[in-house]
Amino acid sequence: MLPAAAADPLGSFVRAAGRAVPERLAAVYVVGGVALGDFSARQSNLDVVAVFDPPLAETETAAVRPAERALARAGRPASVWYAGWDLIADGPAGDPGGWPELETPLTRALLQEEAIAYMGPDWPVVAYDDGAYRNWCRRTLAELATGEHGMMVMRRGVTPLVLEAARLALGATTGRVYSKSEAGDSAISLVPHHFRRILQDAVGYRHGATTSMYWGPFERKYDARQLIRELVRAVGEA
């Protein structure tokens, strides 16, 4: 069952998309934290797959984009993948490397197993490959450590970064899809025990805690950076 924080915005989005491109919206799936039972009022945005039949042309997608404003919550924009049935069922032509928006192996895994159908078939036909998912997790984790933004961590970004890194590391080593909270609890199996504190701190904050186990933000950010490096190492050795 969808929380009201998701259901009400989705209704507004569907109505607005229907006005922009009448009688083409075939299905809407909610993925991400909502689908995994890990919706955080503090941190979660809405991740949505909108299926149009036939698929939208580029100009039509541009016309629908303003409907996404209805999905924004707490100042955070939604992530929306505009797809057609064939793209979901057949998959992309090869590995595009930099996956656009939500069109990732993680989203495909969620569509296959966990997605909540706001409208449309409960179980769409989805192209999914375990190897592609593991490789994507491995590559994306490495990008968190060495990518365009390096290891700069803003204070409010520590918890999402720690939990996303944990989820990617576990996905790369196990092939499973973890929620961010579950990943924070489970990733201690990949790293030395002294990293338990930063993982527990991140999970607690996601669940609504207002205090940290750290004296100050600099130590917390340092431990986050060290954890991500250790997760990259653990994945490389797996």
C-alpha positions in Angstrom: 0.0 0.0 0.0 1.3 3.4 -0.9 1.8 6.0 1.8 -0.2 9.2 1.3 3.0 11.1 0.7 3.4 9.0 -2.5 -0.2 8.3 -3.5 -1.5 11.9 -3.6 1.4 13.2 -5.7 1.1 10.2 -8.1 -2.6 11.0 -8.7 -1.7 14.6 -9.6 1.1 13.4 -11.9 -1.2 10.9 -13.7 -3.8 13.6 -14.3 -1.3 16.2 -15.5 0.4 13.6 -17.8 -2.9 12.6 -19.2 -3.7 16.2 -20.1 -0.3 16.6 -21.8 -0.5 13.4 -23.9 -4.1 12.1 -23.8 -4.8 8.3 -23.7 -1.1 7.2 -23.9 -0.2 6.6 -20.3 -0.4 2.8 -19.9 1.2 2.1 -16.5 2.9 3.8 -13.6 5.2 2.0 -11.2 6.7 3.2 -8.0 10.3 2.0 -7.3 13.0 3.0 -4.9 12.4 3.3 -1.1 8.6 3.2 -1.4 8.7 -0.2 -3.2 11.3 -1.6 -0.8 9.3 -0.6 2.3 12.0 1.9 3.3 10.4 5.2 2.6 12.0 8.0 4.6 9.9 11.2 5.2 13.2 13.0 5.7 15.2 11.7 2.8 13.2 9.9 0.2 12.2 11.4 -3.1 9.8 9.5 -5.5 11.2 7.2 -8.1 8.6 6.5 -10.8 8.5 4.5 -14.1 5.9 5.9 -16.4 5.1 3.6 -19.4 3.5 5.1 -22.5 2.0 3.2 -25.3 3.2 3.9 -27.9 6.4 5.4 -26.4 6.7 9.1 -26.3 8.6 11.1 -28.9 11.2 13.5 -27.6 8.9 16.5 -28.0 6.1 14.6 -26.2 8.4 13.8 -23.3 9.2 17.5 -23.0 5.5 18.2 -22.9 5.0 15.7 -20.0 8.0 16.9 -18.0 6.1 19.7 -16.2 3.8 17.1 -14.7 6.8 15.9 -12.6 6.3 19.0 -10.4 3.4 17.2 -8.8 5.8 14.5 -7.6 8.3 16.8 -5.8 8.3 16.5 -2.1 10.1 18.5 0.6 12.0 20.4 -2.1 13.3 17.2 -3.7 12.4 16.6 -7.3 11.2 13.1 -8.4 13.2 10.8 -10.7 11.0 9.6 -13.6 11.9 7.1 -16.3 9.6 7.5 -19.4 9.6 4.1 -21.1 7.6 2.0 -23.6 6.7 -1.7 -23.1 9.3 -2.8 -25.7 12.2 -1.0 -23.9 11.2 -2.6 -20.6 10.8 -6.1 -22.1 13.8 -6.0 -24.4 16.3 -3.9 -22.5 18.8 -1.4 -24.0 20.9 -2.2 -27.0 24.1 -3.1 -25.2 25.5 -1.5 -22.0 25.3 2.2 -22.4 27.8 2.8 -19.6 26.3 5.9 -18.2 22.7 4.9 -17.5 20.2 7.8 -18.0 18.0 8.7 -15.0 16.3 5.6 -13.6 17.0 3.4 -16.6 19.4 1.2 -14.6 19.7 -2.5 -13.8 18.6 -1.6 -10.3 15.3 -0.2 -11.6 14.9 -3.3 -13.8 15.4 -5.5 -10.8 12.8 -3.6 -8.8 10.3 -3.7 -11.7 10.7 -7.5 -11.9 10.3 -8.2 -8.2 9.3 -5.2 -6.0 7.7 -2.4 -7.9 4.3 -1.1 -6.8 1.8 -0.7 -9.7 -0.1 2.5 -9.2 -1.8 1.7 -12.5 -1.2 -1.0 -15.2 -0.2 -4.7 -15.0 1.2 -5.8 -11.6 4.0 -7.9 -13.2 5.3 -6.4 -16.4 7.7 -8.3 -18.7 11.2 -7.0 -17.8 14.6 -7.6 -19.3 17.0 -8.1 -16.4 20.5 -9.6 -16.2 22.2 -10.4 -12.9 25.7 -9.8 -14.3 24.7 -6.4 -15.6 23.3 -5.5 -12.2 26.4 -6.5 -10.4 28.7 -4.7 -12.8 26.5 -1.6 -12.6 26.7 -1.7 -8.8 30.5 -2.1 -8.9 31.0 0.7 -11.4 28.7 3.1 -9.6 30.3 2.5 -6.3 33.7 3.3 -7.8 32.3 6.5 -9.2 31.1 7.5 -5.7 34.7 7.3 -4.6 36.6 8.7 -7.6 34.0 10.2 -9.9 33.3 13.8 -11.0 32.6 15.0 -7.4 35.4 13.0 -5.8 34.9 12.3 -2.1 33.5 15.7 -1.1 30.7 15.1 1.3 28.3 17.8 2.3 27.0 17.5 5.9 23.4 16.6 4.9 24.7 14.2 2.2 26.6 11.9 4.6 23.7 9.5 5.4 22.4 9.1 1.8 26.0 8.6 0.5 26.9 6.0 3.2 23.7 4.0 2.6 23.9 4.1 -1.2 27.5 3.0 -1.0 26.5 0.1 1.2 23.7 -0.9 -1.1 25.9 -0.9 -4.1 28.6 -2.9 -2.4 26.2 -5.6 -1.3 24.5 -5.6 -4.8 27.9 -6.1 -6.4 28.9 -9.0 -4.1 25.5 -10.8 -3.7 23.4 -9.8 -6.7 20.5 -8.9 -4.3 18.6 -5.7 -4.2 18.8 -4.1 -0.7 16.9 -1.2 0.7 19.2 1.5 2.0 18.3 0.7 5.6 18.8 -3.0 5.1 22.1 -2.3 3.4 23.3 -0.1 6.3 22.6 -3.0 8.7 24.2 -5.7 6.5 27.3 -4.0 5.1 29.2 -4.5 8.3 29.8 -8.0 6.9 32.1 -6.5 4.2 34.2 -4.1 6.3 36.1 -4.1 9.6 34.0 -3.9 12.7 35.0 -0.3 13.6 32.8 0.9 10.7 29.7 -0.2 12.5 29.3 3.2 14.1 29.0 5.2 10.8 26.6 2.6 9.4 24.4 2.6 12.5 24.5 6.4 12.6 23.3 6.6 9.0 20.5 4.1 9.5 19.3 5.9 12.6 19.3 9.2 10.8 17.3 7.7 7.9 14.7 6.4 10.5 14.3 9.8 12.0 17.0 10.1 14.7 17.8 13.7 15.5 21.1 13.0 17.3 24.4 11.5 16.1 26.9 9.2 17.8 29.6 11.6 16.6 30.9 14.6 18.4 31.0 16.7 15.2 30.5 16.6 11.5 34.1 16.4 10.5 34.8 13.0 12.1 31.5 11.7 10.7 32.4 12.9 7.1 35.9 11.4 7.5 34.5 8.0 8.5 32.0 8.1 5.6 34.9 8.6 3.1 36.9 5.9 4.7 33.9 3.5 4.6 33.4 4.0 0.9 37.0 3.3 0.2 36.8 0.2 2.3 33.7 -0.9 0.4 35.4 -0.4 -2.9 38.3 -2.5 -1.7 35.9 -5.3 -0.4 34.1 -5.4 -3.7 37.4 -5.6 -5.6 38.4 -8.6 -3.5 35.1 -10.4 -3.7 
